[in-house]
Amino acid sequence: MWILFGWHTWWGESGRPYRFKITLTKKGLPEGGGIYVFVRRRFVFFLFPLYIGKATNFKSRLIGHERWWEAWWKRGATERHVLVIKKPGDRARVEEDLIRNYQPRMNDILIPRGANDGPNNVRLRRWWKIKRWFRIPFFG
């Protein structure tokens, strides 16, 4: 049962891991704000992020969230993952990092395709440029 109600690590585009707490009920929501992910779980082990967002207060944002109904009813979301982050700047950076890596169906953001379409955050842009520098091109 610890698989369903414990922790899960989501990786950003920068390669940094973020450890989220899995919650199914309102009582499981922590105090404060941070990042949340609406997740569809298939066959116990396969997790698919449907929506990634940020909140200043989890309880006021996630209870009655306008996208939860769509995620749960139409797309089959089974749980919410939350990560407490205190600074608003860090929340924006982590949210962008995760969205650019997973490109969830319900999020609307550009996918980095060229040198001019990198992440907006300075720290993420630096890691994005480093990864592009060391990328091995596909010869085919």
N, CA, C and O of each residue as an XYZ file, in Angstrom:
560
protein
N       0.807     -1.204      0.000
C       0.000      0.000      0.000
C       0.851      1.269      0.000
O       0.339      2.334     -0.344
N       2.111      1.196      0.367
C       2.940      2.392      0.403
C       3.127      2.978     -0.989
O       3.427      4.165     -1.119
N       2.953      2.163     -2.043
C       3.088      2.659     -3.411
C       1.991      3.667     -3.712
O       2.233      4.676     -4.375
N       0.785      3.397     -3.228
C      -0.338      4.259     -3.553
C      -0.430      5.499     -2.676
O      -0.995      6.506     -3.103
N       0.108      5.454     -1.463
C      -0.102      6.562     -0.540
C       1.188      7.147     -0.001
O       1.160      7.786      1.050
N       2.280      6.966     -0.646
C       3.550      7.461     -0.134
C       4.048      8.668     -0.894
O       3.410      9.721     -0.905
N       5.188      8.506     -1.526
C       5.854      9.573     -2.238
C       6.149      9.137     -3.663
O       6.281      7.946     -3.943
N       6.249     10.100     -4.554
C       6.634      9.808     -5.929
C       7.562     10.918     -6.403
O       7.367     12.085     -6.063
N       8.559     10.559     -7.178
C       9.509     11.529     -7.700
C       9.187     11.835     -9.154
O       9.114     10.937     -9.992
N       8.997     13.110     -9.437
C       8.823     13.594    -10.804
C      10.108     14.320    -11.177
O      10.678     15.034    -10.352
N      10.570     14.144    -12.413
C      11.828     14.729    -12.875
C      11.535     15.911    -13.789
O      10.648     15.842    -14.639
N      12.285     16.999    -13.612
C      12.148     18.168    -14.472
C      12.965     18.026    -15.730
O      13.760     17.097    -15.867
N      12.767     18.953    -16.652
C      13.530     18.948    -17.887
C      15.018     19.163    -17.614
O      15.872     18.690    -18.363
N      15.315     19.880    -16.536
C      16.706     20.140    -16.173
C      17.402     18.900    -15.614
O      18.618     18.908    -15.426
N      16.644     17.838    -15.347
C      17.211     16.618    -14.788
C      17.116     16.562    -13.270
O      17.572     15.598    -12.655
N      16.532     17.580    -12.667
C      16.415     17.628    -11.208
C      15.189     16.847    -10.746
O      14.115     16.987    -11.330
N      15.334     16.026     -9.704
C      14.179     15.289     -9.175
C      13.408     16.132     -8.157
O      13.998     16.901     -7.398
N      12.083     15.974     -8.152
C      11.217     16.641     -7.189
C      10.359     15.557     -6.536
O       9.694     14.785     -7.227
N      10.377     15.505     -5.211
C       9.680     14.444     -4.472
C       8.323     14.951     -3.998
O       8.249     15.847     -3.157
N       7.256     14.380     -4.535
C       5.890     14.791     -4.257
C       5.212     13.823     -3.298
O       5.484     12.623     -3.314
N       4.334     14.354     -2.472
C       3.508     13.534     -1.586
C       2.214     13.199     -2.336
O       1.606     14.070     -2.958
N       1.804     11.941     -2.272
C       0.576     11.501     -2.926
C      -0.590     11.680     -1.964
O      -0.526     11.242     -0.816
N      -1.648     12.322     -2.431
C      -2.824     12.526     -1.590
C      -4.089     12.242     -2.389
O      -4.191     12.584     -3.568
N      -5.039     11.616     -1.728
C      -6.315     11.305     -2.370
C      -7.464     12.077     -1.750
O      -8.518     12.214     -2.371
N      -7.285     12.582     -0.545
C      -8.382     13.233      0.177
C      -8.025     14.679      0.526
O      -6.876     15.100      0.402
N      -9.031     15.419      0.962
C      -8.829     16.802      1.389
C      -7.958     16.871      2.639
O      -7.185     17.815      2.805
N      -8.074     15.892      3.506
C      -7.294     15.880      4.751
C      -5.802     15.675      4.481
O      -4.970     16.040      5.311
N      -5.464     15.107      3.350
C      -4.062     14.861      3.020
C      -3.340     16.072      2.465
O      -2.125     16.027      2.275
N      -4.067     17.165      2.197
C      -3.424     18.354      1.646
C      -2.634     19.085      2.725
O      -3.172     19.350      3.800
N      -1.379     19.416      2.465
C      -0.572     20.121      3.464
C      -0.930     21.605      3.530
O      -1.621     22.131      2.658
N      -0.453     22.259      4.565
C      -0.628     23.709      4.697
C       0.379     24.409      3.791
O       1.442     23.866      3.491
N       0.036     25.601      3.365
C       0.953     26.375      2.540
C       0.723     26.132      1.064
O      -0.301     25.581      0.662
N       1.687     26.551      0.266
C       1.556     26.448     -1.181
C       2.694     25.684     -1.807
O       3.635     25.259     -1.137
N       2.585     25.520     -3.105
C       3.611     24.789     -3.833
C       3.109     24.341     -5.183
O       2.325     25.038     -5.828
N       3.558     23.181     -5.610
C       3.227     22.607     -6.915
C       2.340     21.388     -6.717
O       2.525     20.619     -5.774
N       1.371     21.218     -7.619
C       0.522     20.035     -7.574
C       0.423     19.425     -8.965
O       0.552     20.115     -9.976
N       0.192     18.126     -8.994
C       0.073     17.388    -10.252
C      -1.174     16.516    -10.169
O      -1.339     15.754     -9.217
N      -2.055     16.626    -11.168
C      -3.172     15.698    -11.295
C      -2.654     14.505    -12.080
O      -2.113     14.666    -13.174
N      -2.818     13.302    -11.525
C      -2.170     12.110    -12.076
C      -3.195     11.028    -12.387
O      -4.141     10.812    -11.630
N      -2.993     10.362    -13.498
C      -3.764      9.167    -13.835
C      -2.845      7.969    -13.640
O      -1.782      7.875    -14.254
N      -3.275      7.057    -12.775
C      -2.492      5.853    -12.479
C      -3.110      4.689    -13.250
O      -4.316      4.453    -13.187
N      -2.262      3.971    -13.976
C      -2.699      2.806    -14.741
C      -1.922      1.589    -14.268
O      -0.693      1.624    -14.206
N      -2.617      0.528    -13.937
C      -2.003     -0.741    -13.540
C      -0.995     -0.556    -12.398
O       0.086     -1.142    -12.444
N      -1.313      0.212    -11.418
C      -0.583      0.473    -10.182
C       0.730      1.227    -10.394
O       0.996      2.175     -9.655
N       1.553      0.857    -11.356
C       2.888      1.418    -11.470
C       3.042      2.521    -12.509
O       4.018      3.268    -12.446
N       2.136      2.654    -13.447
C       2.296      3.605    -14.536
C       1.539      4.883    -14.224
O       0.312      4.885    -14.123
N       2.295      5.983    -14.069
C       1.718      7.271    -13.711
C       1.843      8.232    -14.889
O       2.906      8.353    -15.498
N       0.744      8.912    -15.200
C       0.717      9.876    -16.290
C       0.240     11.222    -15.754
O      -0.895     11.320    -15.287
N       1.080     12.273    -15.807
C       0.631     13.583    -15.338
C      -0.347     14.192    -16.346
O      -0.064     14.229    -17.544
N      -1.481     14.663    -15.865
C      -2.480     15.280    -16.724
C      -2.437     16.799    -16.647
O      -2.690     17.484    -17.639
N      -2.118     17.327    -15.467
C      -2.097     18.773    -15.271
C      -1.097     19.099    -14.174
O      -1.071     18.434    -13.138
N      -0.278     20.113    -14.392
C       0.691     20.575    -13.403
C       0.390     22.042    -13.133
O       0.281     22.844    -14.061
N       0.258     22.385    -11.862
C      -0.058     23.766    -11.505
C       0.622     24.185    -10.225
O       1.250     23.380     -9.539
N       0.485     25.479     -9.912
C       1.064     25.992     -8.665
C      -0.034     26.682     -7.871
O      -1.013     27.171     -8.434
N       0.144     26.714     -6.551
C      -0.856     27.301     -5.666
C      -0.172     28.004     -4.506
O       0.876     27.565     -4.033
N      -0.774     29.102     -4.048
C      -0.261     29.765     -2.855
C      -0.816     29.106     -1.602
O      -0.193     29.153     -0.541
N      -1.996     28.486     -1.726
C      -2.603     27.746     -0.619
C      -3.289     26.513     -1.214
O      -4.241     26.642     -1.983
N      -2.809     25.330     -0.862
C      -3.337     24.098     -1.451
C      -4.820     23.904     -1.181
O      -5.576     23.560     -2.090
N      -5.242     24.119      0.048
C      -6.628     23.831      0.404
C      -7.604     24.725     -0.344
O      -8.643     24.247     -0.799
N      -7.296     26.013     -0.483
C      -8.215     26.894     -1.205
C      -8.157     26.657     -2.713
O      -9.151     26.868     -3.408
N      -7.017     26.227     -3.222
C      -6.868     26.030     -4.671
C      -7.396     24.671     -5.142
O      -8.080     24.595     -6.163
N      -7.090     23.620     -4.419
C      -7.408     22.282     -4.909
C      -8.815     21.806     -4.574
O      -9.354     20.950     -5.275
N      -9.415     22.334     -3.532
C     -10.794     21.938     -3.224
C     -11.703     22.710     -4.167
O     -11.808     23.932     -4.067
N     -12.345     22.024     -5.060
C     -13.194     22.655     -6.061
C     -12.413     23.258     -7.212
O     -12.877     24.222     -7.821
N     -11.246     22.726     -7.529
C     -10.411     23.230     -8.627
C     -11.173     23.110     -9.946
O     -11.814     22.092    -10.208
N     -11.103     24.147    -10.770
C     -11.862     24.158    -12.024
C     -11.398     23.101    -13.014
O     -12.178     22.699    -13.877
N     -10.156     22.638    -12.922
C      -9.656     21.628    -13.858
C      -9.751     20.203    -13.298
O      -9.573     19.242    -14.046
N     -10.025     20.051    -12.007
C     -10.078     18.717    -11.418
C     -11.218     17.903    -12.001
O     -11.046     16.715    -12.274
N     -12.391     18.520    -12.201
C     -13.515     17.775    -12.748
C     -13.156     17.212    -14.118
O     -13.420     16.045    -14.409
N     -12.553     18.051    -14.952
C     -12.155     17.582    -16.284
C     -11.104     16.485    -16.171
O     -11.179     15.483    -16.883
N     -10.139     16.658    -15.297
C      -9.079     15.652    -15.136
C      -9.639     14.339    -14.599
O      -9.248     13.263    -15.051
N     -10.548     14.427    -13.644
C     -11.087     13.222    -13.018
C     -12.126     12.543    -13.901
O     -12.040     11.339    -14.147
N     -13.103     13.304    -14.377
C     -14.222     12.713    -15.100
C     -13.868     12.367    -16.540
O     -14.176     11.264    -16.992
N     -13.236     13.265    -17.264
C     -12.966     13.051    -18.687
C     -11.660     12.306    -18.951
O     -11.584     11.509    -19.886
N     -10.638     12.554    -18.143
C      -9.315     12.002    -18.435
C      -8.879     10.901    -17.476
O      -7.827     10.296    -17.681
N      -9.655     10.627    -16.441
C      -9.381      9.498    -15.555
C      -8.340      9.739    -14.478
O      -7.640      8.806    -14.087
N      -8.218     10.978    -13.983
C      -7.265     11.256    -12.907
C      -7.669     10.486    -11.656
O      -8.852     10.402    -11.326
N      -6.695      9.933    -10.972
C      -6.984      9.131     -9.789
C      -6.453      9.754     -8.506
O      -6.921      9.411     -7.421
N      -5.491     10.659     -8.605
C      -4.880     11.213     -7.403
C      -4.223     12.546     -7.692
O      -4.058     12.950     -8.843
N      -3.849     13.225     -6.602
C      -3.126     14.489     -6.675
C      -1.797     14.320     -5.960
O      -1.728     13.727     -4.883
N      -0.749     14.842     -6.566
C       0.568     14.841     -5.936
C       0.894     16.282     -5.595
O       0.696     17.176     -6.418
N       1.395     16.519     -4.381
C       1.691     17.885     -3.948
C       3.124     17.985     -3.442
O       3.655     17.051     -2.840
N       3.736     19.134     -3.698
C       5.091     19.447     -3.250
C       5.054     20.839     -2.641
O       4.721     21.804     -3.329
N       5.390     20.958     -1.363
C       5.363     22.250     -0.678
C       6.618     23.033     -1.035
O       7.738     22.563     -0.837
N       6.410     24.245     -1.571
C       7.498     25.174     -1.894
C       7.064     26.539     -1.383
O       5.979     27.011     -1.724
N       7.889     27.175     -0.575
C       7.486     28.417      0.080
C       7.639     29.651     -0.794
O       6.772     30.525     -0.755
N       8.708     29.761     -1.582
C       8.970     30.970     -2.362
C       8.220     30.948     -3.692
O       8.279     29.947     -4.407
N       7.509     32.037     -4.046
C       6.781     32.087     -5.317
C       7.684     31.942     -6.542
O       7.286     31.328     -7.533
N       8.891     32.498     -6.484
C       9.816     32.369     -7.611
C      10.235     30.929     -7.843
O      10.360     30.485     -8.984
N      10.451     30.205     -6.757
C      10.813     28.794     -6.882
C       9.645     27.977     -7.413
O       9.841     27.039     -8.185
N       8.419     28.334     -6.999
C       7.229     27.636     -7.516
C       7.135     27.771     -9.025
O       6.887     26.790     -9.725
N       7.331     28.982     -9.527
C       7.250     29.206    -10.972
C       8.327     28.427    -11.712
O       8.069     27.870    -12.779
N       9.540     28.384    -11.148
C      10.642     27.669    -11.789
C      10.380     26.175    -11.846
O      10.585     25.544    -12.883
N       9.927     25.604    -10.731
C       9.668     24.158    -10.677
C       8.502     23.795    -11.589
O       8.555     22.782    -12.287
N       7.452     24.612    -11.590
C       6.308     24.338    -12.460
C       6.727     24.325    -13.924
O       6.359     23.415    -14.667
N       7.491     25.326    -14.341
C       7.938     25.383    -15.734
C       8.833     24.200    -16.071
O       8.723     23.631    -17.157
N       9.720     23.823    -15.150
C      10.629     22.697    -15.363
C       9.842     21.403    -15.581
O      10.153     20.634    -16.491
N       8.836     21.164    -14.760
C       8.033     19.937    -14.882
C       7.158     19.949    -16.138
O       7.046     18.933    -16.825
N       6.545     21.082    -16.437
C       5.674     21.159    -17.623
C       6.480     20.938    -18.888
O       6.030     20.241    -19.797
N       7.661     21.522    -18.956
C       8.479     21.363    -20.164
C       8.969     19.924    -20.331
O       9.203     19.484    -21.456
N       9.126     19.192    -19.237
C       9.569     17.804    -19.345
C       8.413     16.875    -19.731
O       8.550     16.062    -20.645
N       7.290     16.993    -19.046
C       6.200     16.028    -19.241
C       5.161     16.464    -20.270
O       4.471     15.613    -20.832
N       5.031     17.761    -20.533
C       4.059     18.285    -21.490
C       2.679     17.671    -21.288
O       2.161     17.009    -22.188
N       2.072     17.883    -20.109
C       0.761     17.286    -19.837
C      -0.309     17.775    -20.801
O      -0.240     18.895    -21.309
N      -1.287     16.931    -21.045
C      -2.362     17.235    -21.996
C      -3.141     18.495    -21.645
O      -3.539     19.251    -22.531
N      -3.357     18.717    -20.361
C      -4.229     19.804    -19.941
C      -3.485     21.129    -19.736
O      -4.131     22.141    -19.467
N      -2.162     21.159    -19.853
C      -1.389     22.391    -19.753
C      -1.143     22.962    -21.141
O      -0.942     22.220    -22.103
N      -1.161     24.270    -21.233
C      -0.886     24.943    -22.494
C       0.420     25.710    -22.365
O       0.469     26.752    -21.712
N       1.488     25.194    -22.990
C       2.795     25.847    -22.958
C       3.571     25.383    -24.183
O       3.384     24.270    -24.673
N       4.432     26.245    -24.657
C       5.248     25.890    -25.813
C       6.301     24.856    -25.438
O       6.833     24.869    -24.328
N       6.589     23.973    -26.363
C       7.624     22.970    -26.183
C       8.916     23.549    -26.752
O       8.908     24.048    -27.878
N      10.028     23.501    -26.013
C      11.263     24.066    -26.557
C      11.692     23.331    -27.818
O      11.867     22.113    -27.811
N      11.857     24.082    -28.896
C      12.202     23.477    -30.178
C      13.510     24.019    -30.747
O      14.149     23.347    -31.556
N      13.916     25.204    -30.347
C      15.123     25.789    -30.902
C      15.830     26.646    -29.882
O      15.447     26.683    -28.713
N      16.867     27.338    -30.327
C      17.672     28.150    -29.411
C      16.879     29.312    -28.827
O      17.168     29.753    -27.714
N      15.894     29.812    -29.548
C      15.123     30.959    -29.081
C      13.905     30.576    -28.262
O      13.203     31.458    -27.769
N      13.633     29.300    -28.102
C      12.446     28.866    -27.378
C      12.809     28.082    -26.130
O      12.195     27.056    -25.836
N      13.788     28.554    -25.405
C      14.196     27.911    -24.163
C      13.305     28.333    -23.016
O      12.409     29.156    -23.204
N      13.530     27.791    -21.836
C      12.744     28.163    -20.658
C      12.885     29.647    -20.326
O      13.902     30.264    -20.641
N      11.869     30.212    -19.694
C      11.873     31.617    -19.324
C      12.738     31.890    -18.098
O      13.337     32.960    -17.993
N      12.811     30.952    -17.183
C      13.572     31.121    -15.957
C      15.066     31.064    -16.258
O      15.515     30.214    -17.028
N      15.839     31.972    -15.649
C      17.273     32.077    -15.931
C      18.011     30.793    -15.569
O      18.838     30.314    -16.345
N      17.719     30.229    -14.391
C      18.414     29.008    -13.967
C      18.068     27.830    -14.867
O      18.941     27.038    -15.221
N      16.785     27.711    -15.241
C      16.392     26.620    -16.140
C      17.004     26.811    -17.515
O      17.423     25.840    -18.145
N      17.063     28.049    -17.990
C      17.643     28.313    -19.312
C      19.113     27.903    -19.340
O      19.585     27.362    -20.340
N      19.844     28.157    -18.244
C      21.264     27.783    -18.185
C      21.418     26.268    -18.326
O      22.239     25.802    -19.117
N      20.629     25.487    -17.559
C      20.723     24.028    -17.647
C      20.250     23.524    -19.004
O      20.784     22.544    -19.522
N      19.259     24.183    -19.578
C      18.753     23.800    -20.892
C      19.850     23.984    -21.943
O      20.021     23.135    -22.818
N      20.596     25.099    -21.855
C      21.687     25.348    -22.805
C      22.812     24.333    -22.627
O      23.393     23.868    -23.607
N      23.122     23.988    -21.370
C      24.166     22.989    -21.114
C      23.754     21.642    -21.684
O      24.570     20.968    -22.312
N      22.509     21.236    -21.480
C      22.037     19.955    -22.032
C      22.075     19.970    -23.550
O      22.413     18.960    -24.166
N      21.734     21.102    -24.169
C      21.777     21.194    -25.628
C      23.216     21.121    -26.135
O      23.464     20.562    -27.204
N      24.165     21.677    -25.384
C      25.564     21.664    -25.785
C      26.122     20.250    -25.815
O      26.884     19.908    -26.719
N      25.752     19.416    -24.832
C      26.278     18.059    -24.733
C      25.418     17.006    -25.412
O      25.734     15.818    -25.349
N      24.337     17.420    -26.059
C      23.463     16.463    -26.734
C      24.171     15.857    -27.942
O      24.804     16.562    -28.728
N      24.053     14.557    -28.074
C      24.649     13.861    -29.218
C      23.622     13.854    -30.341
O      22.525     13.323    -30.171
N      23.960     14.430    -31.470
C      22.972     14.479    -32.565
C      22.713     13.091    -33.147
O      23.572     12.209    -33.135
N      21.497     12.939    -33.654
C      21.091     11.671    -34.259
C      21.486     11.680    -35.737
O      21.084     12.558    -36.501
N      22.258     10.714    -36.105
C      22.646     10.599    -37.513
C      21.872      9.447    -38.121
O      22.016      8.301    -37.694
N      21.063      9.743    -39.102
C      20.266      8.665    -39.639
C      19.989      8.847    -41.044
O      19.320      8.013    -41.654
